[in-house]
């Protein structure tokens, strides 16, 4: 909802205030992406991927996710909205180094990341050599998806 690019920039600025132990390392360009899931009749989203460096002796994956959710709340995100529906901001934790975990609160790597071109395309921008645990690269994951990329516009069936 609102100005998607401005919302992304605001969220990233809010994350920067969390101190020297959490620093931005890279950010993809912002893409315009087709809504996925059940709610198709809505404006297209703005998406990007940012890589943060977190001091491992201070940050745990759950703490970082909690911080992301705090930023969402500060910006007016209400949990329990229609899944896939319009929202001010949606910050996801995709990866946390090599950590693998599955819990009620957090699953890493993000369980649907490899099904979503709107995640993989910008992830490729900042981590082109990334290889997933199953040995596949981002390009190999993308070859299995029915999507199109036109400039900075991603659509996916």
C-alpha positions in Angstrom: 0.0 0.0 0.0 1.2 3.5 -0.7 4.5 4.2 -2.4 6.2 0.8 -2.5 9.7 2.1 -3.3 9.5 4.7 -0.6 8.3 2.1 1.9 11.3 -0.2 1.0 13.7 2.7 1.5 12.1 3.7 4.8 12.3 0.1 6.1 16.0 -0.1 5.1 16.6 3.2 6.9 14.9 2.0 10.0 17.0 -1.2 10.0 20.2 0.9 9.8 19.4 2.5 13.2 19.9 -0.8 15.0 23.6 -0.1 15.5 27.0 -1.1 14.2 26.4 -4.8 14.8 23.9 -4.9 11.8 25.2 -3.4 8.6 24.0 -3.4 5.0 26.3 -5.2 2.6 24.3 -5.2 -0.7 20.9 -4.3 -2.1 19.3 -5.4 -5.3 17.4 -3.0 -7.5 13.7 -2.6 -6.8 11.5 -4.8 -9.0 7.8 -4.4 -9.8 6.3 -7.8 -9.3 3.0 -9.5 -10.0 0.9 -10.5 -7.0 1.0 -14.2 -6.2 -1.5 -16.4 -4.5 -5.2 -15.9 -4.2 -5.4 -12.1 -4.3 -4.6 -11.2 -7.9 -6.8 -8.1 -8.2 -4.5 -5.6 -6.5 -1.6 -3.3 -7.5 1.7 -5.0 -8.3 4.2 -5.1 -5.5 7.7 -3.6 -5.2 10.4 -6.1 -4.1 14.1 -6.2 -3.5 16.6 -8.3 -1.6 19.1 -6.8 0.8 22.0 -8.6 2.4 22.8 -7.6 6.0 25.9 -8.5 8.0 25.0 -9.2 11.5 27.5 -9.7 14.4 27.1 -13.5 15.1 27.8 -13.1 18.8 24.9 -10.6 19.1 22.3 -11.6 16.5 20.4 -14.9 16.3 18.0 -15.7 13.4 15.0 -15.3 15.7 16.2 -11.9 16.9 16.7 -10.7 13.4 13.2 -11.8 12.4 11.8 -10.1 15.5 13.6 -6.9 14.4 12.2 -7.2 10.9 8.7 -7.6 12.3 9.2 -4.6 14.6 10.1 -2.5 11.6 6.9 -3.7 9.8 4.8 -2.8 12.9 6.5 0.7 13.1 5.5 1.3 9.5 1.8 0.2 10.1 1.9 -3.4 9.0 -0.9 -5.3 10.8 -0.4 -9.1 11.2 -3.3 -11.2 10.2 -4.0 -9.3 7.0 -5.2 -11.3 4.0 -2.3 -13.5 3.0 -0.9 -12.1 -0.2 -3.1 -9.0 0.0 -2.0 -5.4 0.0 0.3 -4.3 2.9 2.6 -1.4 3.7 5.7 -3.6 3.9 6.6 -7.2 4.1 10.1 -8.1 5.3 11.2 -11.7 5.1 14.3 -13.4 6.4 15.4 -15.7 3.5 18.8 -17.0 4.7 20.9 -16.6 7.8 24.4 -17.8 6.7 24.3 -21.6 6.6 21.7 -21.9 9.3 19.0 -24.5 8.7 16.0 -24.7 11.1 12.3 -25.4 11.1 10.1 -24.1 13.8 6.7 -22.5 14.5 8.2 -19.0 14.4 10.9 -19.3 11.8 12.1 -21.7 9.1 15.4 -21.2 7.3 16.1 -21.1 4.5 12.7 -19.5 3.8 10.5 -22.4 2.8 8.9 -20.8 -0.4 11.9 -18.8 -1.5 12.9 -21.1 -4.4 9.3 -21.1 -5.8 9.3 -17.3 -6.2 10.9 -15.5 -9.1 10.3 -12.2 -7.2 12.7 -13.5 -4.6 15.2 -15.4 -6.8 15.7 -12.7 -9.5 16.8 -9.9 -7.0 18.7 -12.5 -4.9 20.7 -13.3 -8.0 21.6 -9.6 -8.3 23.4 -9.6 -5.0 24.5 -13.3 -4.7 24.9 -14.6 -8.3 27.1 -17.5 -7.2 24.8 -18.7 -4.5 24.4 -22.5 -4.4 21.6 -24.1 -2.5 22.0 -27.1 -0.2 20.7 -29.4 -3.0 23.5 -28.2 -5.2 21.3 -26.1 -7.6 22.2 -22.5 -8.4 19.7 -19.6 -8.6 19.7 -19.8 -12.4 18.8 -23.5 -12.2 16.0 -22.8 -9.7 14.7 -20.0 -12.0 14.7 -22.4 -15.0 12.1 -24.5 -13.2 9.7 -21.5 -12.8 7.2 -20.2 -15.3 8.0 -16.5 -15.1 9.0 -13.6 -17.3 11.4 -10.7 -16.7 11.1 -7.5 -18.6 13.5 -4.9 -17.4 12.7 -4.6 -13.7 9.2 -6.2 -14.0 8.7 -9.8 -12.9 5.5 -11.8 -13.7 5.0 -15.4 -12.7 2.3 -17.9 -13.3 
